[in-house]
Amino acid sequence: MDSRIKRIYVPMTESGFYILFCLQQPQHGYGIGQQVRQMTGSDLIIGAGTMYGTLSKMENDGLIAFVKEEEKRKLYQITELGKKILNLEIQRIERLYKNSKGETVK
């Protein structure tokens, strides 16, 4: 994995995390926004600028890939590199959670 990519994405913004997490299945920007809103109980609402800017950056960096277009909406899905970055971020969050509970990190 390119160390530059790791430096850029870990730690990840909350919006970036949810966008990448939602793309484990093919999805378009609007669908991601709706899924994030549901997952967070409307605590996180991703604006269009953030959504499409993040999708574009992640696509350029190889974390996600364009799958196809449906009804004028571009569908994206996470790539192998994206899965590795997502896994690193999940491990980081789990470590933070365990440390906050006083648990030993293994």
C-alpha positions as CSV (number, residue, x, y, z in Angstrom):
1,M,0.0,0.0,0.0
2,D,1.3,3.5,-0.9
3,S,2.3,5.3,2.3
4,R,0.9,8.5,0.8
5,I,-2.5,7.0,0.6
6,K,-2.3,5.7,4.2
7,R,-1.2,9.2,5.4
8,I,-4.1,10.9,3.6
9,Y,-6.9,8.5,4.7
10,V,-5.9,7.3,8.2
11,P,-7.3,8.7,10.3
12,M,-10.3,9.3,8.2
13,T,-13.0,11.9,8.5
14,E,-16.4,10.7,9.7
15,S,-17.9,11.5,6.4
16,G,-15.2,9.7,4.5
17,F,-15.5,6.7,6.7
18,Y,-19.3,6.4,6.1
19,I,-18.9,6.9,2.4
20,L,-16.3,4.2,2.1
21,F,-18.2,1.9,4.4
22,C,-21.4,2.2,2.4
23,L,-19.6,1.4,-0.8
24,Q,-19.1,-2.2,0.2
25,Q,-22.1,-2.6,-2.1
26,P,-22.5,-0.6,-5.3
27,Q,-24.2,2.7,-4.5
28,H,-24.7,6.2,-5.8
29,G,-24.1,9.4,-4.0
30,Y,-27.8,10.1,-3.1
31,G,-28.2,6.5,-1.8
32,I,-25.0,6.8,0.3
33,G,-26.4,10.0,1.8
34,Q,-29.7,8.3,2.7
35,Q,-27.9,5.3,4.2
36,V,-25.7,7.4,6.3
37,R,-28.6,9.5,7.5
38,Q,-30.4,6.2,8.5
39,M,-27.3,4.7,10.1
40,T,-26.6,7.7,12.2
41,G,-30.1,8.6,13.2
42,S,-29.7,11.9,11.2
43,D,-26.7,12.9,13.3
44,L,-24.6,13.0,10.2
45,I,-25.9,14.5,7.0
46,I,-23.4,14.6,4.2
47,G,-23.9,17.6,1.9
48,A,-23.6,17.3,-1.9
49,G,-20.3,19.1,-2.1
50,T,-18.7,16.9,0.5
51,M,-20.3,13.8,-1.0
52,Y,-19.2,14.3,-4.6
53,G,-15.8,15.9,-3.7
54,T,-15.0,12.8,-1.5
55,L,-16.2,10.4,-4.2
56,S,-14.1,12.1,-6.8
57,K,-11.0,12.1,-4.6
58,M,-11.5,8.5,-3.5
59,E,-11.9,7.4,-7.1
60,N,-8.8,9.3,-8.2
61,D,-6.8,7.7,-5.3
62,G,-8.1,4.2,-6.3
63,L,-10.2,3.5,-3.1
64,I,-13.4,3.2,-5.1
65,A,-14.2,2.5,-8.7
66,F,-17.1,3.5,-11.0
67,V,-19.3,0.5,-11.7
68,K,-22.0,1.7,-14.0
69,E,-24.6,4.4,-14.5
70,E,-28.2,3.9,-13.7
71,E,-30.9,6.5,-14.4
72,K,-28.2,9.2,-14.7
73,R,-26.6,8.2,-11.4
74,K,-23.1,6.9,-11.2
75,L,-22.7,3.8,-9.0
76,Y,-19.4,3.2,-7.2
77,Q,-18.0,0.3,-5.2
78,I,-15.0,-0.1,-2.9
79,T,-11.8,-1.5,-4.4
80,E,-9.3,-3.8,-2.8
81,L,-7.2,-0.8,-1.8
82,G,-10.3,0.8,-0.3
83,K,-11.0,-2.3,1.7
84,K,-7.5,-2.3,3.1
85,I,-7.9,1.4,4.1
86,L,-11.3,0.8,5.6
87,N,-10.0,-2.1,7.6
88,L,-7.1,0.0,9.0
89,E,-9.6,2.7,10.0
90,I,-11.9,0.1,11.7
91,Q,-9.0,-1.3,13.6
92,R,-8.0,2.2,14.7
93,I,-11.5,3.0,15.9
94,E,-11.7,-0.3,17.7
95,R,-8.4,0.4,19.4
96,L,-9.7,3.9,20.5
97,Y,-12.9,2.3,21.9
98,K,-11.0,-0.4,23.8
99,N,-8.6,2.2,25.2
100,S,-11.5,4.4,26.3
101,K,-12.9,1.4,28.2
102,G,-9.6,0.6,29.9
103,E,-9.2,-2.7,28.0
104,T,-5.9,-4.1,26.9
105,V,-5.3,-3.7,23.2
106,K,-4.1,-7.0,21.6
